[in-house]
Amino acid sequence: MFRKGLVCAIVILFVGTSTAVLVEPTNATFTKTKVVIGVHDSSRDETELHYYDPSFLIHFPIWIEWPPCLWKEAIRLTQTELAPFKTWNLTEVVIGFDEQYAGGPMNVRIYVYGNGTATHPGSVMVSDTTATLNGYWLITVPLNTPVSLAGHDEIWVAVEWDHTHWINPWYALIDLGPAVGGKGDWLSLGNTWDEIHDGNWVLGAVVEGENQAPNPPTITGSPKGKIGTAISYHFTAIDPEGSNVRYFIDWGDKTQDYWLGPYPSGETVDVSHTWSERGTYTIRAIARDFLGNESDWGTLEVTMPRTITFNLPFLKFLERFPNAFPVLRHLLKL
């Protein structure tokens, strides 16, 4: 039993500082040791959904008065995180663990819950994956039964720790925070769920599926302009999964704008540019989704004609003789 139901001494070993909170799914790059339990070989796209900052991982103590005891850590994934992956499957779970501090391997069971409330998960969808964790920092466990994300507004991913004997309590990992409220820091004893508030659990959900690249950007705007004058052009790209997109723009004059954004799929983005020499230029743009898949080029051809200037006496002469130089007047639209 936990002392008075739950005794978690919130003591943190500070190993760095951080203000980063991961709110957009990304392909995480880890500098710590990463261990994979079992075999998982996929030729499809995959990414890890998580809230922790992998740059700064620290130990979170779980004080147990009378082992054995079971407790759970969990993250709650909502439509904000799941929307781009509605046809994908949850196939693996990444767990933060330090065997050196635990004094040896530890047994865990993985739970995946369906739609619940903002403070409590729904019914259990799968719980048939168990593992003995060896090693330290980031350990990937393939699920025995992958979970389809189709039709789920949210899911909870939880790890149940089998704290069966007197061990060092500093085996679970969190980041330095701040915690993503209501999502990244859930802890449970029995049927009760609470937030630890001090950071996000080092716990991730690996999802796998077929990701399609965004459509080529549509570029609209004036086909003609003046040298030295900023002209605004409009860029729009749609991602089939509804993911945010970034834009790389080549203005045709050896200048580029690199990966502007991210912007919502289908949102029109206005970007201005100024050409310094006359000529015909091809504006080219590529859209990239958050997994790095890139569209084909979208293009628009524009012309910067020569700017013709006249001195003031000549303009006064044209005003004095309105019928002079009719062809020149027509060209100059005077």
N, C-alpha and C positions, 0 to 999 in steps of 0.2 A: 504493500500500500504506500501511496505517497503521503507524506506528513500533512494532515488536514486536507486530504484530497489531492493537493498539488503543492509541492514545495520545490520551486525552481529558483534557486539563487541566481539572480540575474547579474552574474559577474562576467565581465568580458575582458579578455586579454587584448589590449590594443596593439595591433601590429601595423597600423597605418591609418590614414584618413581617407574618407571618400564621401562624396555627395551624389554619386551616380545612382540612379534607379532605372532598371531596365524595364521599360514599359512597352517597347515595340519588339516583337520577336526578331531575333537575329541569329546568324550562325556564330555561336560563341567560340572564341579562341582562348584556350586555357594554357596558362604557363605552369600550373601545378601538375602533379602526376595524375594521370587518368587511367583507370583500370576498367576493363570490360569483363564481366562475368558471362560465360556462355558465348555463343557464336551468333552473330547477326551480319548477314551479307546482303546489301540491298543496292540495286542499280537505280533506284528511284530517288527523287529529291527528298531530303529530310532536314529538319531543323529542330532545335531545342527551344521550347517555350519555358521561360523562367523569369523570376523577378530579382534574383540575387545578382550582385556585382561580382564577377569572378576575379576581379583584381585584388580584392581584400576579403579573405575568408578567415574566420576566427572561431574559436571553440565556445560552445554554449553548454554550461553545466546542467545536468539533470540529477538532482539530489534524490536518492532513493533511501528511505528509512528501513523498509523491510522487504528486500527482494524475495521471490520473483515479482515482477510487475511488467505489464504491457502498457505502452503509451504510443501515441501517434503524432507525427508532424504532417502538415498538409499545406498544399497551395490550392487556391480556387481560381480556375481559368474561366473567364466570362467571354461574351461575344466580342469584346474589344480585342482579345487575344485569339479567339477561335475562328472569327469570321473568314479570314483568308484560307482556312483549311477545312471547310465544311465537307469536302469529299475525301479527306485524308483519314489515316488511321494512327492512333496512339500505339507505338510499338515498343518503346523502351522508357525506362525511368532512370534519371541520373541522381545519385544520392551522395551527399557530402558526409564523409566518415573518416575518422582517424583511429586506426587500429592500435597505434602506439600509445594513445591515451586511454583506449579501452582496455589495454592489457591483453588483447587477443581478438580473434574474430567475433562477430556478433551476427545473430540470426534476425532476419527481417521478413515481413510479409507486406506485399504491395496491394493497396486497395484503390480502385477507381470507382467513384460515386457519380451518379447522374444528377440531374437538375434538383437543386434544393432551394434554400433560402440564402439571404445575404450572410447568415450567421451559422448555418447548419447544412451539411450535404444531404443529398437525397439518398435513394436506395443504392445498395452496392451493385455495381454492374459486373465487376470481376474482382476476385481475391485469391486466385489460384497460383500466384507467383510467389515463391519463397526463395530466399537466397542467404548464403552465409557470406558476409562481407569480409574481405581480406584486403589489406593495403590501406591507403590513406588518400584523402582529399576527394577526388571525383570518381565515383564508381558507377558504371553503366550496367543496368540489369535489363535484359530483354524480357518482355512479357510473354508468358505462356499463351495467353489469349489476347491478341491485339484488339483494340477497342475502336470501332468506327465513330468518327466525330459527327457523322450525318444525323441531323435531327436533334442535336443537343445544344441548348442555349448556354449551358455551362457544364463543366465537370470539375470534380475535386480529385486530386491525386494525393494519396497519403502513404506514408511508410510507417508500419507498426514495428516498434523496436521491442525485442525480447530481452528485457533487462532481468536476467535470471539469477545473477549472483553479485557479490560485492565487487564492484569494479570502479575504476576511476570514472567520474561522471562527465568528463570533458570530451566525449567522443563525437557528439553531434556538432554540425557546423552551421553557422549563419554568416551573413555579411555584416558590414558596419552600419547598414541602414542608410537613410531612413526606411522603415518598413512600408511596403505598399499596402495601405490600409484595406482590410477586408479581403486580401488576396494572398499575400506572400508569407504570412506568419502565424498560421493556425496550429494549435496544439490541443490534444484531446486526451482525456481520461474517461473511459467508458463512453457515455453518450453526451458528455459535456465538451463543448468546443469554446476555446478562448484564444485571444491573440496575445503574442508575447511582446509586441510593440517595439522591441529593441533592434530588430533587423529582419531580414528575409531568410527563410530556411534555404540552405543549399540543396535545392530539390528542383528537378527539371523534368518536363515531359517531352520526349522525343517523338515528333509526328512525321509521318512518311506519306508521300503521295506523288502525283504527277503535277508538276507546276508548269503552267504555260506562260510564255513571255508576253509582255504587254504588246498591244497593237502599235504599229508605227505612228508616231505623233502626227497630228494634223496641224499644219502651220498656216495661219492666215494673217493678212495685213496688207498694207499698200505695196504694189509691185514696183513703185517708183518713189524716189525720195531725193533729198538734196544733200550734197556733201556738207559735213559739219553739223548736221541737224539730227538729233536723236529721234529715232522712229521706233514705235512700239509694235511688236509682233506677238501673236497669240498662239500658244502651244497647248494641245489637248491630246492626252493618251489615255486609253482605257485598258486596265488590266483585267483579264478574264476572271481572276479570283477576287477582284475588288481590292487588291493590295495598294498601298501607297506607292508612288513612282517618283523617280528622280530623272532629271533631264540633263543630257550633255548636248550642247549647242555649238556647232561650227558655223561661223558667220561668213565663211568664204574669203576672208581677207587676212588669213593666218592668225585670227584671234578666236578664242573659244571661251565658253562658260562651262565649268566642270560640275556636273552632277548637282544641279540646283534642286532644292527640295529637302525632305519629301513632301509631296502634294497628294491629296486624295485622288483616286482613280476617277477620270472623267472631268476633273476640275480644270478650267481654262486658266493658264498661267500667262501673265503678261511680262515680257522681257524687252527692254529697249536696247538699241545699238546705234552707234554712229560710225559711218564710213568716212574716210578721209580722202579717198581718191575716187574719181569717176570710173565707171565700168559696170559690168554685169556680174552679179554675185549669186551663188547658190547657197541659201541657208539650209543646213542639214541638222537634224536632231534625232537622238536616240532616247528611248525611255527604258529605265531599268527598274525592276521590282526589288523588294527587300531581300530576296534570295540571290540577287545578282543576275537573273536572267534578263537579257536585253532584247529589245525590239529590232526590227529592220529600220533603215533610215526613212524619215519623213523629210521632204524637201520643198522648197519654194524658191523660185528665181526672182531676183529683184534687180533693178537698174538704177544707178546713181548717175544722172546726166550731168554734163558740165554746167557749173554755175556761171552765168554771164553777167558782168556788171558794167554799168556805164557811168561816166562821170556826170556831175550835175549840169554843166553847161549843155551837154548833148540832150539831156532830158528836157531842159527848158526850150531847146530848139524844137523838139518834137511837139511840145505844147503850143509853141507859137505858130508852127505850120502843121496843122492836124492832118493834112492830106499827103504829107511827104512820107516816103518810104512805106507804102501800104503793105508790102510783103513782110518787111521787118516788123511792122506793128502786129501783123497776124501771128508771126512766130513768137513774139514776145507777149502776146495777149494784152496789148496796151489799148 
